[in-house]
Amino acid sequence: MTIGNSPRKWASGRPFAGFRAGVLLGLGAALIIHQLGWWVLDINTLVVLPVLSGFLLAGRAWLGQPYR
Amino acid sequence: MKRALIPLAVVTVVLIGLVPMAQAQEVTGGCSATVNDHNLDTLDIKHPLIVEKGDILALTGSVPASAGTGTIYSETKIYVEVIGDIPVAEQTGDGVIWGDWVEVPDVLTQLAPGVYKVKGTAEGSGWLCTGSAYIKIEGGPLTAATAIGAVAAVAGAAAAVAAVKPKHGQVFYEGGPPGSGGATPETPTRLVADVVTLGLFALLVALVGFVGPSWVL
């Protein structure tokens, strides 16, 4: 019998899928912001941003979904 | 957790405010240069030179005083920065001041419409100048690049949401797999995690895109 709130558990998602999604999101954001004239397309916006974005969303996917 | 979002938002806004500072451009080495009567210093990212295919550009330049007197030869090379530098034009000149009419090179009009950084070097015997300016290649209000970017961003966001969900059948909790009645998803907690991720993404965009030239590479 459980009394009070049960402990929160995180169920991991798929980090590699998260990485791919982050790269895609980063590239899309880079293109849109370039079209808005806010920045130029260079190695920072076309390579560094998508890769770091990939790692960020891979981390989020690894963290996963909370359950209680 | 919610309190952590406030400094995150403040830092993001401050970094976005740094845009004009991070994207400043200049001419170094004592030279001067103009294009269509605009000093390169004035062609920043917010006020780029608008170019279209077939445009004729009036270029002028002067060598630094340190170049001396007599016959002075100079060689100017111009690049557009994308991933690496793409050569656009080469110009040789003689004399303290030079000028020329140049048609917009085809390589520029083959790029997607938008703002680009153009860099140049001018050198002669014992002197070197560098300069940069921003140009805007005209396109329509809705370009193919905009559409591709929007599709990629939406697809990426949807895939990111899907990637967070646990694998089918994964046993993650002693009560049983998701949906078995052993545990229930905590939507508010997930929302906080998603908002924090979104804030970090915005921070990443600000850091890499706007402060990046001095921060990353």
Boltz contact constraints between the chains, C-beta under 6 A:
constraints:
  - contact:
      token1: [A, 9]
      token2: [B, 173]
      max_distance: 6.0
  - contact:
      token1: [A, 11]
      token2: [B, 166]
      max_distance: 6.0
  - contact:
      token1: [A, 11]
      token2: [B, 172]
      max_distance: 6.0
  - contact:
      token1: [A, 13]
      token2: [B, 163]
      max_distance: 6.0
  - contact:
      token1: [A, 13]
      token2: [B, 164]
      max_distance: 6.0
  - contact:
      token1: [A, 13]
      token2: [B, 165]
      max_distance: 6.0
  - contact:
      token1: [A, 14]
      token2: [B, 163]
      max_distance: 6.0
  - contact:
      token1: [A, 17]
      token2: [B, 163]
      max_distance: 6.0
  - contact:
      token1: [A, 18]
      token2: [B, 163]
      max_distance: 6.0
  - contact:
      token1: [A, 21]
      token2: [B, 156]
      max_distance: 6.0
  - contact:
      token1: [A, 21]
      token2: [B, 159]
      max_distance: 6.0
  - contact:
      token1: [A, 21]
      token2: [B, 160]
      max_distance: 6.0
  - contact:
      token1: [A, 21]
      token2: [B, 163]
      max_distance: 6.0
  - contact:
      token1: [A, 24]
      token2: [B, 152]
      max_distance: 6.0
  - contact:
      token1: [A, 24]
      token2: [B, 155]
      max_distance: 6.0
  - contact:
      token1: [A, 24]
      token2: [B, 156]
      max_distance: 6.0
  - contact:
      token1: [A, 25]
      token2: [B, 153]
      max_distance: 6.0
  - contact:
      token1: [A, 25]
      token2: [B, 156]
      max_distance: 6.0
  - contact:
      token1: [A, 25]
      token2: [B, 157]
      max_distance: 6.0
  - contact:
      token1: [A, 27]
      token2: [B, 152]
      max_distance: 6.0
  - contact:
      token1: [A, 28]
      token2: [B, 149]
      max_distance: 6.0
  - contact:
      token1: [A, 28]
      token2: [B, 152]
      max_distance: 6.0
  - contact:
      token1: [A, 28]
      token2: [B, 153]
      max_distance: 6.0
  - contact:
      token1: [A, 28]
      token2: [B, 156]
      max_distance: 6.0
  - contact:
      token1: [A, 29]
      token2: [B, 153]
      max_distance: 6.0
  - contact:
      token1: [A, 31]
      token2: [B, 145]
      max_distance: 6.0
  - contact:
      token1: [A, 31]
      token2: [B, 149]
      max_distance: 6.0
  - contact:
      token1: [A, 32]
      token2: [B, 149]
      max_distance: 6.0
  - contact:
      token1: [A, 34]
      token2: [B, 114]
      max_distance: 6.0
  - contact:
      token1: [A, 35]
      token2: [B, 114]
      max_distance: 6.0
  - contact:
      token1: [A, 35]
      token2: [B, 145]
      max_distance: 6.0
  - contact:
      token1: [A, 35]
      token2: [B, 146]
      max_distance: 6.0
  - contact:
      token1: [A, 37]
      token2: [B, 115]
      max_distance: 6.0
  - contact:
      token1: [A, 39]
      token2: [B, 209]
      max_distance: 6.0
  - contact:
      token1: [A, 40]
      token2: [B, 115]
      max_distance: 6.0
  - contact:
      token1: [A, 40]
      token2: [B, 116]
      max_distance: 6.0
  - contact:
      token1: [A, 40]
      token2: [B, 117]
      max_distance: 6.0
  - contact:
      token1: [A, 41]
      token2: [B, 82]
      max_distance: 6.0
  - contact:
      token1: [A, 42]
      token2: [B, 81]
      max_distance: 6.0
  - contact:
      token1: [A, 43]
      token2: [B, 83]
      max_distance: 6.0
  - contact:
      token1: [A, 44]
      token2: [B, 208]
      max_distance: 6.0
  - contact:
      token1: [A, 44]
      token2: [B, 212]
      max_distance: 6.0
  - contact:
      token1: [A, 44]
      token2: [B, 216]
      max_distance: 6.0
  - contact:
      token1: [A, 45]
      token2: [B, 209]
      max_distance: 6.0
  - contact:
      token1: [A, 46]
      token2: [B, 83]
      max_distance: 6.0
  - contact:
      token1: [A, 48]
      token2: [B, 208]
      max_distance: 6.0
  - contact:
      token1: [A, 48]
      token2: [B, 216]
      max_distance: 6.0
  - contact:
      token1: [A, 49]
      token2: [B, 208]
      max_distance: 6.0
  - contact:
      token1: [A, 52]
      token2: [B, 204]
      max_distance: 6.0
  - contact:
      token1: [A, 56]
      token2: [B, 200]
      max_distance: 6.0
  - contact:
      token1: [A, 57]
      token2: [B, 160]
      max_distance: 6.0
  - contact:
      token1: [A, 60]
      token2: [B, 197]
      max_distance: 6.0
  - contact:
      token1: [A, 61]
      token2: [B, 163]
      max_distance: 6.0
  - contact:
      token1: [A, 61]
      token2: [B, 164]
      max_distance: 6.0
  - contact:
      token1: [A, 64]
      token2: [B, 166]
      max_distance: 6.0
  - contact:
      token1: [A, 65]
      token2: [B, 164]
      max_distance: 6.0
  - contact:
      token1: [A, 65]
      token2: [B, 166]
      max_distance: 6.0
  - contact:
      token1: [A, 65]
      token2: [B, 185]
      max_distance: 6.0
  - contact:
      token1: [A, 65]
      token2: [B, 190]
      max_distance: 6.0
  - contact:
      token1: [A, 66]
      token2: [B, 186]
      max_distance: 6.0
  - contact:
      token1: [A, 66]
      token2: [B, 189]
      max_distance: 6.0
  - contact:
      token1: [A, 66]
      token2: [B, 190]
      max_distance: 6.0
  - contact:
      token1: [A, 67]
      token2: [B, 173]
      max_distance: 6.0
  - contact:
      token1: [A, 67]
      token2: [B, 183]
      max_distance: 6.0
  - contact:
      token1: [A, 67]
      token2: [B, 185]
      max_distance: 6.0
  - contact:
      token1: [A, 68]
      token2: [B, 186]
      max_distance: 6.0
